[in-house]
Amino acid sequence: MVHDVRSSVPPSPSVAPAAFDVAAVASVAGFRDSSGNVPLDACVPVRTDAPLPEKFDAGTPSVADSIAFAVACDYLDALGMEKVRGHEVELTSYALDQLYSLPDVTVYGPRDARDRTGVVSFNLNGVHPHDAGTILDEFGVAVRAGHHCCQPLHRSLDIAATLRASFYIYNTRDEVDALVDALAAARRVYQRKSA
């Protein structure tokens, strides 16, 4: 469909920062006009809309996210994915060793860090994961407590939920140690409550 937009769209100056190639960003993110339609050609005075269903893809594209994603990819490429994975395996292995050394912690998943990602699910026995997560948070340790979108697995394991710690390129052994120390604090709090 062709629309005459001469009277409804005033010309506007470009406001994109000089550091970005507007055409490249538009080609990655897609271009949508203010009506929500995706035009094939947005030149004034005549615009040609994209065919269905793309014509009705409403909304503003996430240009900033596209730019940030490209920068993140460049960063990881510069580090080298072999090094990224090596650090992840080394740190996850250290975390697993520390968690398995605690008598009242149950760890879920493969024991060998090479057989998993940098995510470790575990429970502090006798303490609900949400309660333990709250104590960990008070010690500045960020974990996730809950089902993690795998309720069937939790039902199969007969557990209410788990704690989940994630490790990546920006984490260190000191942070694993902080997790273990915070678990000890949570254990002390709940041992007092159960006594």
ZIJOLIN-V643408 format. One record per pair of residues at least 24 apart in sequence whose ideal C-beta (glycine too) atoms are under 6 Angstrom apart, sorted by the first residue. I is the first residue (numbers start at 1). J is the second residue. D is the distance in whole Angstrom. If there is no record, write none. Layout:
<<I | J | D> <I | J | D>>
This chain:
<<1 | 49 | 5> <2 | 46 | 6> <2 | 48 | 6> <3 | 47 | 5> <5 | 47 | 5> <6 | 45 | 4> <9 | 44 | 6> <25 | 63 | 6> <28 | 66 | 5> <29 | 61 | 4> <29 | 63 | 5> <29 | 66 | 5> <30 | 61 | 5> <84 | 169 | 6> <87 | 169 | 6> <88 | 118 | 4> <89 | 113 | 5> <89 | 114 | 6> <91 | 167 | 5> <91 | 171 | 6> <92 | 118 | 5> <92 | 167 | 5> <94 | 173 | 6> <94 | 176 | 6> <95 | 120 | 6> <95 | 176 | 5> <98 | 176 | 6> <98 | 180 | 5> <118 | 166 | 6> <118 | 167 | 4> <118 | 168 | 5> <119 | 166 | 5> <120 | 165 | 5> <121 | 162 | 4> <121 | 164 | 5> <122 | 163 | 6> <123 | 162 | 6> <124 | 183 | 6> <124 | 186 | 6> <127 | 190 | 5> <129 | 161 | 4> <129 | 162 | 6> <129 | 163 | 5> <132 | 163 | 6> <132 | 186 | 5> <133 | 163 | 6> <135 | 186 | 4> <135 | 189 | 6> <136 | 182 | 5> <139 | 182 | 4> <139 | 185 | 6> <141 | 178 | 6> <141 | 179 | 5> <141 | 182 | 4>>
